[in-house]
């Protein structure tokens, strides 16, 4: 079974044939919402909206541990994360879809491990390649079959949010080697790694990051909404081919 985590712009998976919904209880509190089980084309699938189905949970308040634990114990064998980001690199403008291969964590104060003391031994997981290479290649192959152009590789800067970044902060991220910036990539990726679940991401560039391109003097929120509406249709198409082309 494949798990899909939907971010901003993807609080519902409209092409999922839902068979049941389940509210999961976890040792880490409540997940963002009920898990939706069903089939996406030929693939058994479970979906959860990262920010809640009403998009009411800000990035820093998402219960990442509960979400990942719930998906694992629901039987998910791999996780595909969908998220919106700001483009830092000049060629990553609004509407571009990116499958990242690296991440830099700038978040703070989040519950970032399942092994946080008490009677649990400390566990150091290898995070050299934060995204599963096989799952990434499966996404890229699905994009090719779907006729959707995507960028292969790039570094995701995960910031705290919920505010957007200043121009100076984006300049710093650029110097650090980041290509896009978002708020939900961590600790989601490392928690999946701790539980041994292959994890990869599909990132939709919703806007130029602060100080870049059309956002040189400010980010226009209405433009983000319009961009996501169009781009998420492409993501739906990609996911259908990822799960097996529908009739």
N, C-alpha and C positions, 0 to 999 in steps of 0.2 A: 504494500500500500504506500502511495506517495502522499506526503503532506505538503500543502501549500499555505504559506502565511501571507496574507494580503495586507499591504500597507496603505498609505494615503492614495486614494484613487481606486483602490480595489478592496472595499469593505464587503463586497458581495461577489461571488463567483457565479455569474449569471448562467454560464454553460455547464454548471455542475448539476447532474441529475441526483437530487438529494433524496436519500432513502430514510435517513433518521438524523435527529439532533441529540446530542448528549452533553449534559453539564458534568464536567469532570471535577472531582475533588482531588486535591494534591497536597502533599506535605508542605508545600510552599505557598499555600493560599489559593485564591481564585484565579483561573486563567482569564484572558481578556473577554471571553464569551464562550458560548456553547460550541462544541465541535460539530461541524456539519459533515456527515458521511454520505458518500454516494459514488457515482461513476462519472468521470470525465472521459468521454469516448470509451475506450476499452479498459481504462485504468481505474482500479479501485482507489478512491481519493478521499482524504480528509482535509477540511479547510477550516482555518480560523482567521478572524480579522484582528490584526495586531493591536489596533487602537479601539477595539470594540466595534460592534455593528452599527453604532451611531457615531463613530469616530469621536469618542469623548475622552479617550485616555491619552495624555501627552506622552512623548517619547521617554522621558525620564521616569515616568510612573508605570510604564508597562511592566507587568509581572513576567519577565522573560523566563525565569526558572519554572514557574507554573505552566506556561505555554509549552515549553520544550518537554518538560516531564510528562504533561498530558498527551502530547503527540506521540512520544515514545511508548507510553503505556497503552495507547490506543492501537498500537501496532504499526506505526509509521516506520518504513524502512529507509526513507530518504526524505529530506526537507528541501523544498524550493521556496526561497524567500523572494517576495516582490516588494520593492520599495521605490519611493521617489527620491531624487537627489538633485543638488545643484551642480552645474558643470563648472569646473575650474579650468581645465585644459581648453585651449581655444577651439579645438575641433569637437568639443562635447557640448553642443548647444541644445536648446529645448527640442524635445522629441526624440533624441538619440536614446537607443537602448544599449545597455552595457552589461556584460557578464564579467564581473571583476575577478581578479585572481589574488589580490592582496588587500590588506586592511591596516589602518592605523587607528588606535583607540585613544581618543581624547576625552572619553566620558569619565565621570567620577561619581562615587557614592552609590553605584548600582550593585545589586547582588549578582556578582559575576562568576560564582562557582557553586557547584553542588557540594564541594568538599571544603567547608568553611569552619573547621575546628570541631570542638567537642570530642566525641569518641571516634570521629572519622579521620583516618590518616590523610595527611596532605598528599595531593596528587598533582603532579606537574605534567600536563599534556603537551605533546609536540604540536606547535602551531606554526611551523615553518611555512606550510601551505594551508592557509586558513579555510580555503574552499576546496571541496572534494574534486579532484581532477576528472574523474570519470563522469561525475554528475554534470560538471561544467561542459564536458564534451558532448554529453547527451543533449543538453540545452542548445548548444551551438549547432548540432546536427539537426535538431528540431526546427531551429530558426531558418536554416538553409532550406529544409523541405517546405516550410511555410512561406518562403519567399520574403522573409523579414530580415532586413539588414541589421546586424548587431555588431557591436565592437567587442572583440575578443581580448579581454584582459584590461587591467587598470587598477589603480589603488583607491580604495574607499576610505575617506576620513570620517570617522564616527565621532560626532560632537554631542554635547550634552543636551542642547535645546532647552525648552521649546522655542526660544527665540532664534531667529536667523543670525548669521555671523556678520561681523563688521568687515569692511574692506581689508583692514590690517590683519585680521584673523585669517581671512582667505589668502592673503599674500603669504602669511606664515605657512599655511597648509600647502600652498604651491611650492614654497621652498623646501618643505619636508618631503615632497614627491607625490602628493595626493593629486588625483585627477578629478575626483568628484567628492562632494560632501553631503552627508546625511546624518540622521540622528538615531537610527535604530539598528545599525549593523552589529553593534556590540552592546551587551555580552551574548547576544543571540547565537552568533557563530561559534563562540568558544563553548557555550553550554551544550550545543549539539555535539561538538567534538568530545566533551567529557562523557556524554552518554553513548558515544560510538555511532552516531547517526550521520551518514553522509549529508552534507549541507552545501548548497550553492545559492547564488543570488541572481536575480534579474533586476537591474536598476534602470529606472526611467528618468532621464534628465528632464525635469519639469521647468527649469529656469537656469539662466546664467547665475553663478554665484555672485555675491556682492562685489561690486567694483569691476565686474567683467561684462563685456558685451552690452546687451540691452539693460543690464542691471548696474551699469556704471554709476548711476546716481540714485538707485533705489530699485527694489524688487516689486513688480506689479503683481499683486496676488491674484487678480482676475485672469491674468495671462497664464498663471500656473494652472488654474482650474481648467481652462480651455485646452491647454497642452495635454494635461493628464487624461482628459476625456477622450481625445483622439488616440493618444499613445496606448492607453489601456485596452482599446480595441485590438491593437496589434499584439499586445501581451496575451490577450485571450486566444488569438489565433495561434501564437507560438505555443501556448500551453496545450492547446488541442492537439497539435502535432507532436508535442512532447509525450502526450498520453496515448497517441495513436489516432490518426485522422478519423474524424467522425463521419458517419454516412452523409 
